[in-house]
Amino acid sequence: MTSTPPGLFQTLIDRIHDRIGGKPLDSNCTEWPGALNRGYGRIGIKRNGEQFSFYTHRLLYEAHVGPIPDGHEVHHHCENRSCCNPEHFILIDGHEHRRQFHAPLVRARGVACPRCGADRWKQRYRNGRLNGNRCADCHARATRNRKGKQ
């Protein structure tokens, strides 16, 4: 179960339903109209001076389907991260979820440079952080331009 402070779970569910206009009644995606984090709906609440923030799809899954066991994740089978329709959620093992759905996306991003289309593009990392989405040639070109060399 999502670690919500005592008494907040139903308050959060009621706020989510208010924001999306009640419970979804059809099979279409119901977009989350509030804040997003990496495309996923987020809802926050402040209690006793403390700020709490939760993913809407996880709260809705627990409210409409049941608890989320440790090591499992809620997947949107509609592939729409901001969807709030509990009919579109499936529970999947965390390792399987990353292997089956997230790894192909990461591999697909590395196919070609988004700036010049080079096939040998690899994301550049420095100090553990992404250093721009460009290939080595685009990076060298940008560095030369920045230093005034053509």
Secondary structure, DSSP 8 states (H G I E B T S, - for coil): -----TTHHHHHHHHHHHHHTSS--SSS--B--S-EETTEEEEEEEETTEEEEEEHHHHHHHHHT----TTEEEEETT--TTB--GGGEEEEEHHHHIIIIIHHHHHHHTSS-TTT--TT----EETTEE--S--HHHHHHHHHHHTT--
